Amino acid sequence: MPHQPPTQAVPIVLTINGTRHEFALPPWVSLLDLLRERLALSGTKKGCDQGQCGPCTVLIDGQRINSCLILAVSRDGADITTIEGLADANGLHPLQAAFIEHDAFQCGYCTPGQICSGVALLREGHAQSREDIREEMSGNLCRCGAYTNIADAIQHVLKGQSASKEPAE
């Protein structure tokens, strides 16, 4: 009989999209698998499962992270936001609305990761130009080639943020 690894579960608490969850998980469960398989949050996509493509990007304590590379037990106590958690009772997140307005998706597979990454990029404040946006989003691949429209959507929200920071006359 082949050797079976121990299945002792590790207790953790995560806040996911504003809701507190308690889990007892085997230590090898990735955050991506926890979200998709145990919570049925299927917006976060599984691409390469090696951190190379980005559709699994979520926000962990406000930072964009490839959830396929993170063991869920390593983030005990974290606040996690998935694509499902960006909209609120008032409507879509501004970047979600900009993706629709700028047709920044084709097949849509990469879109949740692109949006989560873009939300973090906007919060980080590093992107000041289209070139900055392209560089900062380079970890999120789009097989359909919607990069121009993705950059347009992010730039649209970035310009809106800049306009709201200008003093009123």
Secondary structure, DSSP 8 states (H G I E B T S, - for coil): ---------EEEEEEETTEEEEEEE-TT-BHHHIIIIIS--TTS--SSSSSSS-TTEEEETTEEEEGGGSBGGGGTT-EEE-GGGT-BTTBS-HHHHHHHHTT--SS-SSHHHHHHHHHHHHHHT---SHHHHHHHTTTS--TT--HHHHHHHHHHHHHHHHHHHS---
